[in-house]
Amino acid sequence: MFLWFHLTGQVNSFGLPVSAHGRRFYVTSPRDHLCGGLKFDILDFTCCEGVWHKGAALSCCGNRAFNLTQSSCCEGRLTLNVSQLVSDCCGYRAYDPLNQLCCDSQILTRTRPHVKCCGKELYNEDHQLCCGNVIKGRKVLTKMSIHHQCCGDNQFDQQSHCCCLVSQPSYKLIPEPLNASCCAPAIQKALQPPPVQTARRISQRSTNCMPGEKPCGQGSCFNPTTERCCVNPTSRQGQRYSRDQTYSEGTLSHTPGHHHGASCGSQVYNPDIKICCSGKLSNRVLGKNLCCGTTPYGVEDRGVLCCNQTLHHVVENGYQCSPGGHLYLPSREMVCGSHVHLNDPGKHCCGEETYDPQDEICCNGHKHHMLGNVSCCGGKAYDPSSGQMKCCAGTLYNLQVQDRISEEAQCCGSVLMEAGSIQTCCSAPGLDLLYPTQPGFTCCGHRYPNASLWSCCAGVLHPRPEPHNTSKNMIPGPRLLPLGGLKTEVLCHTEVLLGTVESVSVKMNERSIVMLNTMSVQASRGHVNALPSPHYVTLPNHCSSPELVPGNTYIWVKIPFSDTIRLISDLLDHSSPLHSILSRCSTFFLPREKPYTMF
């Protein structure tokens, strides 16, 4: 049986479950770029309650900044090495509910996939009972049979005993034989059929509507066959009208046999003589059958233009509405975001400003001077061929400051992994999380479960019925890495496939993949060879292979002189995958060769 272990209530854009309490920490620095009354650079700093912190787009825990893929915030305190996206809070400490439980404010390690708390202990409800109470304390008892249940601190067999409250010498629960007098109420209750309430009765009781009626806003009902319901959008109060009521010159009247009434907010009106625009009634004028906000207008009206539900009166032809709803004249102006600029030949938009693409590069709404082989990393520009900088999912790191060389620097999402550290990066489509390496644990998508409790197939967790010996691990499939995680000698000096996944299917234990727009790339020679489309790739072990998303583009690295796929790189963050590969390998182009050739 397949089970998606859904621990939390939120999902990301790829359908991955993330922590329900992690969502509110996505809000980072204020948009006005002011921190404590002083202006700061959002590309380098984060502002938390008026305090500056080095690092862009971080989350805030009080006045402290943190990366929610590496830490968690509980009651204003930080817990390191537990991502906010997969954690829960146990008081002021965070824990991973996949491998741990919070029992009476203590964090305990799971011993089974579905164990539960019994005070400060764990128990398995299939074989154990949690008896006692909160005041006197709870204790774990081994079930004597499937028919045994708790009775105070003890257990009893429901087939032969019942649980009685004895007042002498002190109030306590004790098991008694079924023929005891105290068992009579329990037996009588067990013999009674459970009360039956249909959804219709519950609905009628909750709304207090008569049979045949439906709710009309708050506190009102109406008969849908003879009446009309109008609800005020502000107060949510409803008002009922007879279906033969209509408005005549603004006066409510009865017109037997005519059903011309329409609703505008909480009002009933005659659409032949009135027009309703955003809840406001106006007299109908011939030709004015369109609404701009609350104002009616006609398509043939001269000198008017509706932008973002605001009606503008223009004195010159040619005005247009920008996608953001701003009025502008294209022959003299251009709109960048919410700013209207005078036209400057050759200029284009970069965020709210204009830039010249001949001399500048636009990175995520920020413009920079174009120097050498410059590329974007988030809102910053850098030279990827220099080996001095490393881009991790939009976050730029200076390797000289980190005392690192480019080949050993590895990314896990937006985080640069520590040199020589014992860290494990677990990846799923659109989400990469870093965990401290633990023996017996293995990645399953973006989670890092205890392999003795959970098995994994293509990123989906399955509970193991019994603890499992993980000494015989199955052969791992190809690893999913970001483009920056591929070593230069692999990316530039071997033949790789570049293609977009169209569909994925599973036959037996193999995964078959159909790819479109597939190319064979040997970047160091600048060779790009278009392959027949569609192109097929087979991964021999479906369960141990990473999840692939149809529509995403990937790099496929084969073992030399073999068809076996060794590495897969997701190019989701790269708008021009081929350019990203060739620009990184440009220093290895052979002399006098063109950057690349298509044949």
Disulfide bonds with the S-S distance in Angstrom:
Cys35-Cys47 2.17
Cys48-Cys60 2.03
Cys61-Cys73 2.00
Cys74-Cys89 1.99
Cys90-Cys102 2.04
Cys103-Cys117 1.96
Cys118-Cys130 2.10
Cys131-Cys150 1.95
Cys151-Cys163 2.07
Cys162-Cys183 1.96
Cys164-Cys182 1.85
Cys209-Cys221 2.03
Cys216-Cys229 2.10
Cys264-Cys276 2.01
Cys277-Cys291 1.97
Cys292-Cys306 2.07
Cys307-Cys321 1.89
Cys336-Cys349 2.08
Cys350-Cys362 2.14
Cys363-Cys376 2.00
Cys377-Cys391 2.09
Cys392-Cys411 1.95
Cys412-Cys425 2.15
Cys426-Cys443 1.99
Cys444-Cys456 2.16
Cys457-Cys543 1.97
Cys492-Cys585 1.88
